[in-house]
Structure formats: structure tokens, C-alpha cells
Amino acid sequence: MKSKILSFGKAASLGLVIILLTNHLVHAQDRLFNAGWTFTAIEFASNEKVDSFRRLGVNWNDQFMIEQTNEQEEIQALDTAIEKQWSLLKGHNWQPVSLPHIAFPEPLVIVKPREGIAYYQKVFDVPATWKGQQLAIEFEGAMQVSQVWVNGKYMGRFTGGYLPFEMDITGLAKYGEKNTILVKVNNKANPVVPPGKPVAKLDFIYYSGIYRDVWLHIRRPLHITNSIAANQVAGGGVFVTYPAVSKESAMVDVQTHLENNGTLPQAFFIEQAILDKEGRSVATEKSTGYNLAAGAARHYVQQLTVTRPMLWHPDHPYLYHLRTRVLLGKEIFDEKITPIGIRSFEISAGRGLLINGEPFAITGTNRHQNYPYIGNAIADEASYRDAWLIKSAGMNAVRAAHYPPDPSFLDAADELGILIINCIPGWQYFNQNQVFEDNVMRDIRQMVRRDRNHPSILLWEVSLNETYPPAAFRCHQAAVARSEWRNEKNFFTSGDSYLTKACYDVPYDDWNGDPGARNNTTYPDNAFLIREYGDYEFGGGNSSTRQLRGAGEVGLLKQAWNLQWSHNKNRPIYPRALGDLNWAFFDGLAGCVAGIEGWGVADLFRIPKYSYYMYKSQQPLALNPLLPFASGPVVFIASNWTSQSDPSRIVVFSNCEEVALYLNGKLVAKQRPDAGPETGHSDYSPDGAGFDGGNANNLQHPPFTFHINRFEPGTLKAVGLAKGKPVKEYSVATPGSLAKIQLTAGTNGKPFQAGGDMIFVYAKLTDAKGQLLWDVYQPVTIRITGNARLLSPATVNAEAGIATFIVQSGKNKETITLQVATGNLKSPTFLLKAN
């Protein structure tokens, strides 16, 4: 007798623990299949000269490198014989790995992204007791053309790097014996596989390997299907919609797809139960008896009513769990748990976005999913920490640019209350070849089928980003997406307008280089969304928004000023403009540009810049007990307070009613927020414009700009006041000389976990009083003791006083000891617990 315990995020701490008892196999099991792989690779050689200083131009139109082509895939006869693969790999060393995994790790600064073929092999047991069950292996993401063999037999070729594929291995399994799977993955751009664009011309990087989770599914002959593998329009798996939602009651419509792979017909019941966070049932529905013939599959629809539901909303993201059971008499034959959020979306040009009937304005961002060194091969916990940091910045929406994100990021968005604009793979590339067009439509179908039950998804971006396909093709994209939904409510497509009307429900602004004048004239009757702002309009590829964290006070203020000025100009367009999404939250890496793109409000290592605090200061002053990290008072001084600082413009980001600024204990001034005039944009500089006390009247919380006569070394302290009483303070001091190293871990709402979690460890170089040394860039070396390993180099250069490492946990729960050194200076030992 085995016990499988499923817990669901915060719900576990509230007592929602569901125990599924199995005798050999009472119902389906989903087993993580990440451990025990071996790996080898063949990297493509290239003699092509690479310009290590290449950048995009300085003009608005320089960002567009759109390719329109009609190109077939250059594919020779497939080598499907397993013997051919082993002959290619003769003499190769295989190394043990766990998934997710990057086949070709990258340096911090990427000049030419690595490409090649990766091979993954795993030997696994199939117990004799599983005979008669259906066995399937599901890959959440492999970059980007995969071929698979099981026990030496060819299973097929699977294309696309951002969406899952599943293989039924039932007929090839050896029961009671060892089984072998071999996966060949080619990460080179393929012209008929979206995005399709060669990585050297791409404004992000594909990376490599089996970089998302892999699952082994064991299912009884009568089972709930997988929504991707079932390949049913608006069907497969469990599909939940909400035809009617109010504070008094909500109708929950559940469609369940069952398949009978057995040799006999089956008589059964389907029982649906909606469970609250304490595990209590708030609504149930048990069907009358059904019969399903051998070899048949069918959809079944049931409706449940929840009285006085707890509604999902970005400010109070309540999650229920739908428990779907297939019963043979009293026996649980199959069971699936689906997290759900009961909510309604309405969108119109006159009223904007309504969530559960209430107006809601979007303040959001764009996110690429990559980490330094390891690319997209990040742990689920790392995805959660990204979402937590975005929410903590006062943002309520994320555009998943430019591909569907890892499912764990959507899970985090559901839990934390972040609206998602979900995107198909694509960037400035359109191939008129029919295979490419078919694959675009396949991606749309698979994205909707995979993600349709996430309450966080507001818009389905079905356009190919910054591409100009014919209007008829765009309308076909929208029609395909709508065909995958079960009713007309709560489903909205979105996409680029480009001054050509197609069929999107929510078009984006007419993309132009005029900051502060966003509009959509192509769809005059539609609401629209400002999907990227704050970057390219301020200098193209040399945008003054693109500032690395080491750019210093002037550079970081330039970025914050650009973003504040634009965000302030965008807000009056609400409600027709649902809101705006800045570009972007994290710094980026791109195949078409050498070096790190400093557009983020946080850097590649998830360390915030000044602009992060500009956004965070827009959060509510009142504490929201459901989201304490994304609400409450904020005070931040955007200065390092050194002799290089401009004392005539000291900017404090705060959501308080007043701020008092002190220098060395003496009051400089007590002020209310800036309320100066609205003007045109001028680039921030020490002797120019920017943070002039104006251009913030449309913000929820304008900044506070103070004027000090002259620089005086010491401590600046800002005290935020509400109703005349201090509620928050922040200090920054003129740094001294290097004296200490402080180690911290970037837990960001999720404690470090055993079993392959990865976390940033920060070595902060400070003076004797603990003040960060902003101008220190020397090498720092880390030493680890315990069951963990480094995913970054052991020695890295500090940037602006912080050296960052990536540590990955081992299998066991234990405490890891860390210590760093620079020159003769060592840190105290730091204990990092893997829970």
C-alpha cells in the first residue's frame, strides 16, 4: 500500500492535503522523470567571424529586422535506426545529469550562441504490475527539434521548443525489466518551426537541451486524457469555464474527456468537487451512470454552483481546487486535481477591463525566462521567485515575451495574482511555406489547450511578434484560438496592429517612435494595450533606458526617468488603453546583439535597479494581508550619496503622503509629492532635464525631488509619513573602504528547496558599517561545502559591489556551507538550508 500526497502551494500550510491511496495502481500517477539521465553532445563548428561589438542602430526603425520568406526545411532522410545514432556517438563520454538541463552552457556575455545536437539517455524500470496500464512520457520543453527512441524503436520527430509533446510507450515497454529511452535534440533554428529566425538575427536566445520537466504518466485503461495528447478541438483533459460569476454565486462548467483503452466496455460515474483552501467541499456534482465502449473516447459536461464564492482577483488571488474523480462503484478509478480561480473578465473601449465587474488598470511588464549561464533550464522554484519579484515591484501583469512560459510560472501567477498575456513563439519572421503556417496554428492550439485553466491568463497573444503577415492570416490565427474555447465569455485574443486591421479582440498600440503619444487608430472601436514602452523610443539600440546596474547613479536615474515619464504619459489613455507593459523586467541577452541588454528594472541576477523602486512606490500604502510583500509603505532614495551625486536633485520614490529628508541628522526638508507641470521628454543628465519635479501628475504616487545646496559626506535618511506619523524609513551613507563581505540568498518568497532548486547567492562588498561599495568590481571566489553544486563560475567579478553566484541543491535536505573571499578578505561562513 502506497500513499501519494499532493499539496498545492500555500494551500498545504492551510491544511489542504489530499491523500490518494494506491494498491499497485488505483488510479493514474504522474511521476517526475527528471533524474537519472546521461548526456553527451556534438557542437556545430563555425569559422564565421563574429563582431563582438555589434549593436542595433540608434533609430526607431533599426529595431525591425523582419524577414518574410518562403523557405522549406532542409532535411535529409531521417536517421531513424538506433544503430546510426550509436555509430555517431562512438567514443563519446556520457555524463550523468538531471533535468532541466542546458546542453551548451553559455558565458555571462554571449557573443555567439552555441548550437549543436544533444543526446540524452535514461534507463528506467517498468514494474510487471504496470502491465495493462497505459504508459506515456511527456516532455514540457526541449529545444527545439527532437527525435526519440524507446528500447531501440523509433518513436518519432517532434518540433517546437516551447510547448509539450507526449509519447505513448505502452506497446514498447518491457515489463519487469530495464527500459531505455534515447532523445536527440537539435537547437539550431529551423525555418518551418516558429520562431524560425536564425539565432544570430534574433532579439533573444533559444538556448539548448531538455530544459523543462519530463513526466512519466501511468494510466489505467479508463482514464482522463492529457489535453495535448488527446488532440481534440476545445477538448481533451479537464476544461473549466465560468459562464456566470457574481459575488452571490458562480456557475462552474467542467468538461472532462475520458478514454477507454481497455478491451471491455466500462460503466462509471464522474464526480466533481470544488475544494476550498482548507480542503472543504463547497460544491459537488456526481453524474448519472455512463458507459464507454472499448477503444472509445468521449467528453462529459457537468455544472456546479458555488454560493458566495471567493473570487480570484490580482489583489486577492483566491484559488480553489477542482477534484475530478472517475468512479467504478465506490472505487476511485482515476483522479485529477486542477487549481482554479473563479473570476470574470470583460473588456470594452468605453469601460476598459473589468475583473468581476470592477474596473482594473494594468501596470505590467515583459519577461524573458532565461538565467545567466544556464539559459532557460531553470527550476520551478526559480520561476516562482521571478513572479514574486515582479509582483513585489507593484506590477500586476506580465507579457510572456515571446513564447509560452514554463507552466510553473503560470502556477505562480495564479497564486500571486499576476495577469498573463500568453504568447505564441514568434519574432520578426514569417515563412509563407505551408508547413510553417501549419505549425503556427498548431502552436496556438497547444498553447490554449495547455494553459486554458489558469485564472491568471487575460489575453492570448496569437500574433507573431513584430511581424507583418497578411491580414487574412492574422484573422485565421484569431479564429483558430477562438475555436479552442468552449464559450464566448472570458476569452480575448490580442496581437500587433501595425496599422492593418485584422481580427484581434485587444490590439496593441500602433507601434511608433513617439513616446508619450501611444494610440490605436486602426481599431477605433476596440480597447487596446500598450504592450512595450520605455526602451527603443529613447535612442534605439543605444537607448538611454538600457543601463546595467553598474552604470552608476546617473545611468540608473536616466532609466528610471525614461520609464516614469512614459508611464505617466500612458496612464491618461485609460480606460480605452487597458494599461501598459514596460520593456522589460529583467536585463536580456540576444543573438543579434553582443553583450547584456540593460533594459531591465532588475538585472540578469534579479538585483533591482532604481526603476524597480519607482514602480514599487506605486503599490498601495495600506497593507494587504494577502499580499504583504506587494503592499504597504515604500521609501527608497535613488542615490549612492557620493561626491559624484547631484545634490540638487535627490529623488525619493515613495507612496507615503509626505517624506522628510535628513542629512547627518539635520532636516533638509519635509515635502509632499512632486506636482510640477507636464512637459516634453529630455534625457536625464546632471546638468540637464529629468526629475524636474513634474511629469508625474498621472501617477498613483509621484516621487519626491529634494534640493540640497552641496554634497556633504555622511548619511541621507528619508522618513515616510502617513497622517503625520512615520511609517517607513530608508538610509544611504557615503561608503568607506572595503572591510566586510555579506552573503545573502535571493529566496524571494520561496525558501531554498532540496532536489535541484537553484538560487542566486549574493556576496555584497561593504565598508565596516555595512554600506555597499557601489564602485567595487574586483573578483570574488566562492567555496561550497555540502550536497550542492555551482551553476556559475567559482570566481566572478563583482558588479557595483555585488558578486553573484548560482547554487543548485542536491537530492537531500541538508544545510550547505558557503564562504567567499576576495584578496585576503573572507566572509563569515553562510549557512544555506535546503528544505
Residue, then its C-alpha position, 0 to 999 in steps of 0.5 A: m500500500k502506497s500513499k501519494i500526497l499532493s499539496f498545492g502551494k500555500a494551500a498545504s500550510l492551510g491544511l489542504v492535503i489530499i491523500l490518494l491511496t494506491n494498491h499497485l495502481v488505483h488510479a493514474q500517477d504522474r511521476l517526475f522523470n527528471a533524474g537519472w539521465t546521461f548526456t553527451a553532445i556534438e557542437f556545430a563548428s563555425n569559422e564565421k567571424v563574429d563582431s563582438f561589438r555589434r549593436l542595433g542602430v540608434n533609430w526607431n526603425d533599426q529595431f525591425m529586422i523582419e524577414q518574410t520568406n518562403e523557405q522549406e526545411e532542409i532535411q535529409a532522410l531521417d536517421t531513424a535506426i538506433e544503430k546510426q545514432w550509436s555509430l555517431l556517438k562512438g567514443h563519446n563520454w556520457q555524463p550523468v545529469s538531471l533535468p532541466h538541463i542546458a546542453f551548451p552552457e553559455p558565458l555571462v556575455i554571449v557573443k555567439p550562441r552555441e548550437g549543436i545536437a544533444y543526446y540524452q539517455k535514461v534507463f528506467d524500470v517498468p514494474a510487471t504490475w504496470k502491465g495493462q496500464q497505459l504508459a506515456i512520457e511527456f516532455e514540457g520543453a526541449m529545444q527545439v527539434s527532437q527525435v526519440w527512441v524507446n528500447g531501440k524503436y523509433m518513436g518519432r520527430f517532434t518540433g517546437g521548443y516551447l510547448p509539450f509533446e507526449m509519447d505513448i510507450t505502452g506497446l514498447a515497454k518491457y515489463g519487469e525489466k530495464n527500459t531505455i529511452l534515447v532523445k536527440v535534440n537539435n537547437k539550431a533554428n529551423p525555418v518551418v518551426p516558429p520562431g524560425k529566425p536564425v539565432a544570430k538575427l534574433d532579439f533573444i536566445y533559444y538556448s539548448g537541451i531538455y530544459r523543462d520537466v519530463w513526466l512519466h504518466i501511468r494510466r489505467p485503461l479508463h482514464i482522463t486524457n492529457s489535453i495535448a495528447a488527446n488532440q481534440v478541438a476545445g477538448g481533451g483533459v479537464f476544461v473549466t469555464y465560468p459562464a456566470v460569476s457574481k459575488e452571490s454565486a458562480m456557475v462552474d462548467v467542467q468538461t472532462h474527456l475520458e478514454n477507454n483503452g481497455t478491451l471491455p466496455q466500462a460503466f462509471f460515474i464522474e464526480q466533481a468537487i470544488l475544494d476550498k483552501e482548507g480542503r472543504s467541499v463547497a460544491t459537488e456534482k456526481s453524474t448519472g451512470y455512463n458507459l464507454a465502449a472499448g477503444a472509445a473516447r468521449h467528453y462529459v459536461q457537468q455544472l456546479t454552483v458555488t454560493r458566495p464564492m471567493l473570487w480570484h482577483p490580482d489583489h486577492p488571488y483566491l484559488y480553489h481546487l477542482r477534484t475530478r474523480v472517475l468512479l467504478g462503484k465506490e472505487i476511485f478509478d482515476e483522479k485529477i486535481t486542477p487549481i482554479g480561480i473563479r473570476s470574470f473578465e470583460i473588456s470594452a473601449g468605453r469601460g476598459l477591463l473589468i475583473n468581476g465587474e470592477p474596473f482594473a488598470i494594468t501596470g505590467t511588464n515583459r519577461h524573458q525566462n532565461y538565467p545567466y549561464i544556464g539559459n532557460a533550464i531553470a527550476d520551478e522554484a526559480s520561476y516562482r521567485d521571478a513572479w514574486l519579484i515582479k509582483s513585489a515591484g507593484m506590477n500586476a501583469v506580465r507579457a510572456a515575451h515571446y513564447p509560452p512560459d514554463p507552466s510553473f510560472l503560470d502556477a505562480a501567477d495564479e497564486l500571486g495574482i499576476l495577469i498573463i498575456n500568453c504568447i505564441p513563439g514568434w519574432q520578426y519572421f514569417n515563412q509563407n511555406q505551408v508547413f510553417e503556417d501549419n505549425v503556427m496554428r498548431d502552436i496556438r492550439q497547444m498553447v490554449r489547450r495547455d494553459r486554458n485553466h489558469p485564472s491568471i491568463l487575460l489575453w492570448e497573444v496569437s500574433l507573431n511578434e513584430t511581424y507583418p503577415p497578411a491580414a487574412f492570416r492574422c484573422h485565421q490565427a484569431a479564429v483558430a484560438r477562438s475555436e479552442w474555447r468552449n464559450e464566448k465569455n472570458f476569452f480575448t485574443s490580442g496581437d500587433s496592429y501595425l496599422t492593418k486591421a485584422c481580427y484581434d479582440v485587444p490590439y496593441d498600440d500602433w507601434n511608433g517612435d513617439p513616446g508619450a503619444r501611444n494610440n490605436t487608430t486602426y481599431p477605433d472601436n476596440a480597447f487596446l494595450i500598450r504592450e512595450y514602452g520605455d526602451y527603443e523610443f529613447g535612442g534605439g539600440n543605444s537607448s538611454t533606458r538600457q543601463l546595467r546596474g553598474a552604470g552608476e547613479v546617473g545611468l540608473l536615474k536616466q532609466a528610471w526617468n525614461l520609464q516614469w515619464s512614459h508611464n505617466k504619459n500612458r496612464p491618461i489613455y485609460p480606460r480605452a488603453l487597458g494599461d501598459l507593459n514596460w520593456a522589460f523586467f529583467d536585463g536580456l541577452a540576444g543573438c543579434v546583439a553582443g553583450i547584456e541588454g540593460w533594459g531591465v528594472a532588475d538585472l540578469f541576477r534579479i538585483p533591482k535597479y532604481s526603476y524597480y523602486m519607482y514602480k514599487s512606490q506605486q503599490p498601495l500604502a495600506l497593507n494587504p494581508l494577502l499580499p504583504f510583500a506587494s503592499g504597504p509603505v515604500v521609501f527608497i532614495a535613488s542615490n549612492w550619496t557620493s561626491q559624484s551625486d547631484p545634490s540638487r536633485i535627490v529623488v525619493f520614490s515613495n507612496c507615503e503622503e509626505v517624506a522628510l529628508y535628513l542629512n547627518g541628522k539635520l532636516v533638509a526638508k519635509q515635502r509632499p509629492d512632486a506636482g510640477p507641470e507636464t512637459g516634453h521628454s529630455d534625457y536625464s543628465p546632471d546638468g540637464a532635464g529629468f526629475d524636474g519635479g513634474n511629469a508625474n501628475n498621472l501617477q498613483h504616487p509621484p516621487f519626491t525631488f529634494h534640493i540640497n545646496r552641496f554634497e556633504p559626506g555622511t548619511l541621507k535618511a528619508v522618513g515616510l509619513a502617513k497622517g503625520k506619523p512615520v511609517k517607513e524609513y530608508s538610509v544611504a551613507t557615503p561608503g568607506s573602504l572595503a572591510k566586510i563581505q555579506l552573503t545573502a540568498g535571493t529566496n524571494g518568497k520561496p525558501f531554498q528547496a532540496g532536489g535541484d532548486m537553484i538560487f542566486v547567492y549574493a556576496k555584497l562588498t561593504d565598508a565596516k558599517g555595512q554600506l555597499l561599495w557601489d564602485v567595487y568590481q574586483p573578483v570574488t571566489i566562492r567555496i561550497t561545502g555540502n550536497a550542492r553544486l555551482l551553476s556559475p563560475a567559482t570566481v566572478n567579478a563583482e558588479a557595483g559591489i555585488a558578486t553573484f553566484i548560482v547554487q543548485s541543491g542536491k537530492n537531500k535536505e541538508t544545510i550547505t556551507l558557503q564562504v567567499a573571499t576576495g584578496n585576503l578578505k573572507s566572509p563569515t561562513f553562510l549557512l544555506k538550508a535546503n528544505 
